[in-house]
Amino acid sequence: MPEPVLQPVPDVEVEVDPVVVERTPPAPVQQVVSIDPPQASVSRPLESLAPTLNPVQEAPALDADQIPAAWALQLASFRQEANARELRTRLINAGHRVYIRHGDDVVRVFVGPEMQRTRLEELKVSLKNEYGLDGIIVRFSTQ
């Protein structure tokens, strides 16, 4: 393998223009205006926003493997996926947590999951009144 040969670099003089730094006076300090936030009237006292769950009665149930049981509300089953997606979109737009699952011949629409079954029981009644769907509460699974 040949050894590289280093050659000296000739000295070259280059003219460089001097850098001129202009000093500008600092911007004048503007007066800071403080605006107090508007005093909104409280329509409901904070106590009314407290959770309505009884922690003793509403504690999540544990299964045989000591894993908390979660629940979902199965609202409908459709043969056509487009119908399931349409219902899912309507429910999501109404503020619900919704997912769909594909079965052998059907696509199911679920709301949830929830750790407290009683919440789903209340939701079941309200969705029956609003959408005319009589769902069933089932154990939530990831499959």
C-alpha positions as CSV (number, residue, x, y, z in Angstrom):
1,M,0.0,0.0,0.0
2,P,1.6,3.4,-1.0
3,E,2.3,5.9,1.7
4,P,0.5,9.3,1.2
5,V,2.8,12.2,0.4
6,L,2.2,15.5,2.2
7,Q,2.9,18.7,0.2
8,P,3.3,22.1,1.9
9,V,0.6,24.7,1.4
10,P,1.8,28.0,0.1
11,D,1.2,31.1,2.3
12,V,-1.6,33.2,0.8
13,E,-2.6,36.6,2.1
14,V,-6.3,37.3,2.0
15,E,-7.9,40.7,2.6
16,V,-10.7,40.6,5.0
17,D,-13.2,43.4,5.4
18,P,-13.4,44.5,9.0
19,V,-16.7,43.6,10.8
20,V,-18.5,46.7,12.0
21,V,-20.8,46.3,15.0
22,E,-23.3,49.0,15.4
23,R,-24.6,49.6,18.9
24,T,-28.3,50.3,19.0
25,P,-29.9,51.8,22.0
26,P,-32.1,49.3,23.9
27,A,-35.8,49.5,23.2
28,P,-37.7,51.6,25.7
29,V,-39.4,49.6,28.4
30,Q,-43.1,49.6,27.9
31,Q,-45.4,49.7,30.9
32,V,-46.9,46.3,31.7
33,V,-50.6,46.3,32.0
34,S,-52.2,43.8,34.4
35,I,-55.7,42.8,33.8
36,D,-57.7,40.9,36.4
37,P,-59.6,37.9,35.1
38,P,-63.3,38.3,35.1
39,Q,-65.2,37.1,38.1
40,A,-67.4,34.3,36.8
41,S,-70.3,33.3,39.0
42,V,-70.3,29.7,40.0
43,S,-73.5,28.1,38.7
44,R,-73.0,24.9,40.8
45,P,-71.1,24.5,44.1
46,L,-68.0,22.3,43.9
47,E,-69.7,19.8,46.3
48,S,-72.2,18.9,43.5
49,L,-69.3,17.9,41.3
50,A,-67.9,15.3,43.7
51,P,-68.0,11.7,42.6
52,T,-71.2,9.9,43.3
53,L,-69.6,6.5,43.7
54,N,-69.5,4.7,47.0
55,P,-65.9,3.5,47.2
56,V,-66.8,0.5,49.3
57,Q,-69.7,-0.7,47.2
58,E,-68.2,0.4,43.9
59,A,-64.7,-1.1,44.3
60,P,-63.6,-2.9,41.2
61,A,-64.2,-6.7,41.4
62,L,-61.3,-9.0,41.1
63,D,-61.4,-12.2,39.0
64,A,-59.9,-15.5,39.9
65,D,-56.4,-14.3,38.9
66,Q,-56.8,-11.2,41.1
67,I,-57.1,-8.9,38.0
68,P,-59.7,-6.1,38.2
69,A,-62.8,-6.9,36.1
70,A,-63.8,-4.4,33.6
71,W,-67.2,-4.2,31.8
72,A,-68.5,-3.0,28.5
73,L,-71.9,-2.3,27.1
74,Q,-72.6,-4.2,23.9
75,L,-75.1,-2.1,22.1
76,A,-75.6,-3.7,18.7
77,S,-74.5,-6.4,16.2
78,F,-74.4,-5.8,12.5
79,R,-73.8,-7.9,9.5
80,Q,-72.6,-4.9,7.5
81,E,-69.5,-3.2,8.9
82,A,-70.6,0.2,7.5
83,N,-73.6,0.2,9.8
84,A,-71.4,-0.6,12.8
85,R,-69.1,2.2,11.9
86,E,-72.0,4.7,11.4
87,L,-73.3,3.9,14.9
88,R,-69.8,4.1,16.4
89,T,-69.3,7.6,14.8
90,R,-72.6,8.8,16.2
91,L,-71.8,7.6,19.7
92,I,-68.3,9.1,19.6
93,N,-69.7,12.4,18.4
94,A,-72.0,12.3,21.5
95,G,-68.9,11.9,23.7
96,H,-68.9,8.2,24.4
97,R,-65.9,5.8,24.4
98,V,-66.8,3.3,21.6
99,Y,-65.1,0.4,19.9
100,I,-66.1,-2.3,17.5
101,R,-65.2,-6.0,17.3
102,H,-65.4,-8.3,14.4
103,G,-67.0,-11.7,15.0
104,D,-67.5,-14.6,12.7
105,D,-70.4,-13.1,10.8
106,V,-71.1,-9.9,12.7
107,V,-69.5,-6.6,13.8
108,R,-70.4,-5.7,17.4
109,V,-70.5,-2.1,18.8
110,F,-69.4,-1.6,22.4
111,V,-69.3,1.3,24.8
112,G,-66.8,1.3,27.5
113,P,-64.9,-0.2,29.2
114,E,-65.8,0.8,32.7
115,M,-64.5,-0.6,36.0
116,Q,-67.8,0.0,37.8
117,R,-70.7,-2.0,36.3
118,T,-73.2,0.4,37.8
119,R,-72.0,3.2,35.6
120,L,-72.8,1.0,32.5
121,E,-76.2,0.2,33.9
122,E,-77.0,3.9,34.1
123,L,-75.5,4.5,30.7
124,K,-77.6,1.5,29.3
125,V,-80.8,3.2,30.4
126,S,-79.8,6.6,28.9
127,L,-78.7,5.1,25.6
128,K,-81.9,3.1,25.4
129,N,-83.9,6.3,25.8
130,E,-81.7,8.3,23.3
131,Y,-81.0,5.7,20.6
132,G,-83.6,3.0,21.2
133,L,-80.8,0.4,21.6
134,D,-81.2,-2.2,24.3
135,G,-77.7,-3.3,25.1
136,I,-76.2,-6.0,27.3
137,I,-73.4,-5.6,29.8
138,V,-70.5,-8.0,29.1
139,R,-67.1,-8.6,30.6
140,F,-64.5,-6.5,28.8
141,S,-61.7,-8.4,27.2
142,T,-58.9,-7.3,24.9
143,Q,-59.6,-10.0,22.3
